Structures are given as C-alpha cells and as structure tokens.
Amino acid sequence: MGSACYRIPYQTLWSHLFDQCSSCGVDVIFDIHVEKIVIPQVESQRPKVLSNTGNQFYGDLVFAADGHNSATRELVIVNDDGSDDDSIRESEIFPKLDHWNSCRMTISIANMRLDPNLKLLAEGNWWTVWMCNGCFFTGGKEGEDQYGLNVYFSNPQVKIHNMEWPTEVCDSAKLKKAYQGEYEPNLQKLIEIAQSFHSSTQKPDVLSTFTNENYQVILIGDAAHAAMINGSHNAALAVEDAFVLGYLFSRLASKEQISVFLNGYNQIRSKRTKMIRESDFALLHTLS
Ligand SMILES: Cc1cc2nc3c(=O)[nH]c(=O)nc-3n(C[C@H](O)[C@H](O)[C@H](O)COP(=O)(O)OP(=O)(O)OC[C@H]3O[C@@H](n4cnc5c(N)ncnc54)[C@H](O)[C@@H]3O)c2cc1C
C-alpha cells in the first residue's frame, strides 16, 4: 500500500471514538432515527433535525455522518452531478467504479488450521491477492481467530443486496454459490468454508462539494465519499474529514468565517477524495 496501515476491529475503533467524544462532554443519544433535516429558507435561521421519536434538534450546523446509504446526501447533491469533476478520468473501456460489487467473507482460523495448505495462509501475516478473470480476491488475517476474504467483481447485471455494517440475515448458501468458480484450489476451499458474507455495491455519487448551498449541512465519512467499498481508505477518509474540520474550526473567531472554512474543507477533501478514487479505480483494473 506504500504506507503504514492498521487493521482494527470495527468495534475497537467505534469504542475508542465514543470514549473520546464522551471525555469531551459530547452528549450521544442512541436508538433514534433521523427522519428529516429541515433547512430554513432564511439563512439567519437554524436548521432543524426531526427524529422518529418526535424530537426536534436545532443547531447552527448539521454534520451528517450517516454512512454509505446517507439520506442527507440528497440535500447536498440537489445541484451537484459531479460533472465539473474533470480530474476523475474513469476509462470508457473499463466498467465505472459504481458498476463494481464486492463481498467480504470471514473464515475461522481454527478451521483453516485443519488443512495443511490453508494453515500456511492462516499463519502468515501477509495479504494475499488472487488475480482472476474480471475479478480479484484479497485475503488476510484479521486478528488471531479470523481470516477476511474480499472479492471484487464488475457485473452491472448482478444486483447485490447492499448491506449495512450491523449483521443482517443473508442467504449465505446462495452467496457461496455466486462466488464459487474455477479458482486456485486454496481460494476455492476458502470460499467453501466461509462462514459470513457481507455484500456491498459501490456508490455512484461523486460529489464536488460536501456542504449544502448555505453551508448549514456538512457531509463527512462514507456519506461524503465515493471511495472503493472494502478498499483500504474508507475509515481513514472519515477520520481525515473529522481532523480537517477540527483543525479549521479550532481557529474559528466569528460566525462569518464558517462559509470560508467550509469552502476550505470542500477544496481540501475534494482533492484528496479524487486522488483516492483514481487510485482505487486503477487498483481495480490492474488486479482484475
Ligand atoms: C463489511 C465491511 C467491511 C469494511 N472494511 C473496511 C476496511 O477494511 N477498511 C476500511 O477503511 N473501511 C472498511 N469499511 C468501511 C468503513 O466501515 C466505513 O468507511 C466507516 O465505517 C465509515 O464511517 P462513517 O461514520 O462515515 O459511517 P458508518 O460507520 O456507516 O456509520 C453511519 C451511522 O449512521 C447511522 N445512520 C444512518 N442513517 C441514519 C439516520 N437516518 N438516523 C440515525 N442514524 C443513521 C447508521 O446506523 C450508522 O451507525 C468496511 C465496511 C463494511 C460494511
């Protein structure tokens, strides 16, 4: 990958961030669903967030971190089709990034140890890449007891159920069948003994701005980016967004500066996410 990277369980990262927020006095409310964000017509008024519990929350700014299937994104893409994004040079020959699907499988290391060939994979601390015809797989240990296997393939005809992070019921027998093929024997065995399958489609929206017109709604994390799902940059991009916003807003001296700082946020993050998207795109085509 060309730089240091860390493999951290989702739960560990989540707990760390939650503890950090709690220690700064951030009030976190669980088990409510945001149903609507109301943007006032008059800029001097504050936006309102409506929840399924009937609560209304007001604030100067709404930071929307509602993930891959963000509903808030609609507020930002009203006038944004990403068409001024001329630096993204997705090839006409290869399928576009949003035509790619991926599936993440998990395999028990204990089961891998029962097979002499898989045992070698289970013992190494390296990532293995299987380059196939029109798709590719990556695999590596995730902690001491689990091996993660990702498949990336492009087929606009295949409609994949786009799963959120929390475990959902999925027909693993059906998915297992979908990903089986004439692959390298170790890879075939891994698919056969995989225990969980988590599928995602890539996101089509390429935003040229991450804020709404009057700078009251700001997208961060997966809500903002169109990086490759199951790639290596997604969580890092979310942390970078937060860092950039934190850095800029720690210097805020007046309300008038908000739009200037958010313009800066848009410019800094657009440049970075375009670079990541191009790199992800190149990776997909090189490996498949
Ligand atoms: C199976 C899988 C494997 C992954 N592997 C990697 C990896 O190896 N490396 C990597 O960097 N990234 C990986 N990712 C991506 C990584 O998890 C995301 O980039 C990261 O979680 C983004 O953080 P986020 O806060 O933007 O969104 P999320 O973590 O998705 O959080 C969004 C939250 O918003 C909540 N939400 C959504 N809508 C509403 C609403 N209307 N009201 C209230 N709450 C709402 C959701 O319930 C969710 O809790 C993976 C993702 C998946 C699904």
The ligand as an SDF file (V2000), in Angstrom:
LIG
                    3D

 53 58  0  0  0  0  0  0  0  0999 V2000
  -18.2360   -5.2940    5.7860 C   0  0  0  0  0  0  0  0  0  0  0  0
  -17.4520   -4.0240    5.7270 C   0  0  0  0  0  0  0  0  0  0  0  0
  -16.0600   -4.0650    5.7290 C   0  0  0  0  0  0  0  0  0  0  0  0
  -15.3190   -2.8930    5.7060 C   0  0  0  0  0  0  0  0  0  0  0  0
  -13.9570   -2.9760    5.7220 N   0  0  0  0  0  0  0  0  0  0  0  0
  -13.2250   -1.8470    5.7350 C   0  0  0  0  0  0  0  0  0  0  0  0
  -11.8000   -1.9030    5.7990 C   0  0  0  0  0  0  0  0  0  0  0  0
  -11.2050   -2.9760    5.8310 O   0  0  0  0  0  0  0  0  0  0  0  0
  -11.1050   -0.7320    5.8290 N   0  0  0  0  0  0  0  0  0  0  0  0
  -11.7310    0.4810    5.8010 C   0  0  0  0  0  0  0  0  0  0  0  0
  -11.0650    1.5250    5.8440 O   0  0  0  0  0  0  0  0  0  0  0  0
  -13.0810    0.5630    5.7490 N   0  0  0  0  0  0  0  0  0  0  0  0
  -13.8300   -0.5660    5.7070 C   0  0  0  0  0  0  0  0  0  0  0  0
  -15.1990   -0.4920    5.6550 N   0  0  0  0  0  0  0  0  0  0  0  0
  -15.8060    0.8340    5.5620 C   0  0  0  0  0  0  0  0  0  0  0  0
  -15.8400    1.5270    6.9350 C   0  0  0  0  0  0  0  0  0  0  0  0
  -16.5570    0.7360    7.8440 O   0  0  0  0  0  0  0  0  0  0  0  0
  -16.5160    2.8690    6.7280 C   0  0  0  0  0  0  0  0  0  0  0  0
  -15.7340    3.6430    5.8360 O   0  0  0  0  0  0  0  0  0  0  0  0
  -16.6600    3.6480    8.0270 C   0  0  0  0  0  0  0  0  0  0  0  0
  -17.4200    2.9130    8.9530 O   0  0  0  0  0  0  0  0  0  0  0  0
  -17.3490    4.9750    7.7080 C   0  0  0  0  0  0  0  0  0  0  0  0
  -17.7180    5.6040    8.8860 O   0  0  0  0  0  0  0  0  0  0  0  0
  -18.9870    6.5480    8.8930 P   0  0  0  0  0  0  0  0  0  0  0  0
  -19.0880    7.0350   10.2950 O   0  0  0  0  0  0  0  0  0  0  0  0
  -18.9010    7.5300    7.7920 O   0  0  0  0  0  0  0  0  0  0  0  0
  -20.2190    5.6110    8.5420 O   0  0  0  0  0  0  0  0  0  0  0  0
  -20.8010    4.3450    9.3280 P   0  0  0  0  0  0  0  0  0  0  0  0
  -19.7460    3.6840   10.1480 O   0  0  0  0  0  0  0  0  0  0  0  0
  -21.5250    3.5430    8.2990 O   0  0  0  0  0  0  0  0  0  0  0  0
  -21.8350    4.9870   10.3320 O   0  0  0  0  0  0  0  0  0  0  0  0
  -23.0250    5.6070    9.8780 C   0  0  0  0  0  0  0  0  0  0  0  0
  -24.0190    5.5070   11.0190 C   0  0  0  0  0  0  0  0  0  0  0  0
  -25.1470    6.3380   10.7260 O   0  0  0  0  0  0  0  0  0  0  0  0
  -26.3100    5.6330   11.1200 C   0  0  0  0  0  0  0  0  0  0  0  0
  -27.4500    6.1940   10.3680 N   0  0  0  0  0  0  0  0  0  0  0  0
  -27.6860    6.1490    9.0390 C   0  0  0  0  0  0  0  0  0  0  0  0
  -28.8260    6.7950    8.7440 N   0  0  0  0  0  0  0  0  0  0  0  0
  -29.3160    7.2700    9.9150 C   0  0  0  0  0  0  0  0  0  0  0  0
  -30.4700    8.0220   10.2730 C   0  0  0  0  0  0  0  0  0  0  0  0
  -31.3440    8.4440    9.3650 N   0  0  0  0  0  0  0  0  0  0  0  0
  -30.6670    8.3190   11.5730 N   0  0  0  0  0  0  0  0  0  0  0  0
  -29.7840    7.9260   12.5260 C   0  0  0  0  0  0  0  0  0  0  0  0
  -28.6640    7.2160   12.2520 N   0  0  0  0  0  0  0  0  0  0  0  0
  -28.4450    6.8920   10.9620 C   0  0  0  0  0  0  0  0  0  0  0  0
  -26.0180    4.1820   10.7690 C   0  0  0  0  0  0  0  0  0  0  0  0
  -26.8620    3.3160   11.5070 O   0  0  0  0  0  0  0  0  0  0  0  0
  -24.5520    4.0870   11.2170 C   0  0  0  0  0  0  0  0  0  0  0  0
  -24.4370    3.7550   12.5730 O   0  0  0  0  0  0  0  0  0  0  0  0
  -15.9700   -1.6480    5.6650 C   0  0  0  0  0  0  0  0  0  0  0  0
  -17.3790   -1.5910    5.6640 C   0  0  0  0  0  0  0  0  0  0  0  0
  -18.1180   -2.7690    5.6810 C   0  0  0  0  0  0  0  0  0  0  0  0
  -19.6330   -2.6870    5.6860 C   0  0  0  0  0  0  0  0  0  0  0  0
  1  2  1  0
  2  3  1  0
  2 52  2  0
  3  4  2  0
  4  5  1  0
  4 50  1  0
  5  6  2  0
  6  7  1  0
  6 13  1  0
  7  8  2  0
  7  9  1  0
  9 10  1  0
 10 11  2  0
 10 12  1  0
 12 13  2  0
 13 14  1  0
 14 15  1  0
 14 50  1  0
 15 16  1  0
 16 17  1  0
 16 18  1  0
 18 19  1  0
 18 20  1  0
 20 21  1  0
 20 22  1  0
 22 23  1  0
 23 24  1  0
 24 25  2  0
 24 26  1  0
 24 27  1  0
 27 28  1  0
 28 29  2  0
 28 30  1  0
 28 31  1  0
 31 32  1  0
 32 33  1  0
 33 34  1  0
 33 48  1  0
 34 35  1  0
 35 36  1  0
 35 46  1  0
 36 37  1  0
 36 45  1  0
 37 38  2  0
 38 39  1  0
 39 40  1  0
 39 45  2  0
 40 41  1  0
 40 42  2  0
 42 43  1  0
 43 44  2  0
 44 45  1  0
 46 47  1  0
 46 48  1  0
 48 49  1  0
 50 51  2  0
 51 52  1  0
 52 53  1  0
M  END
$$$$
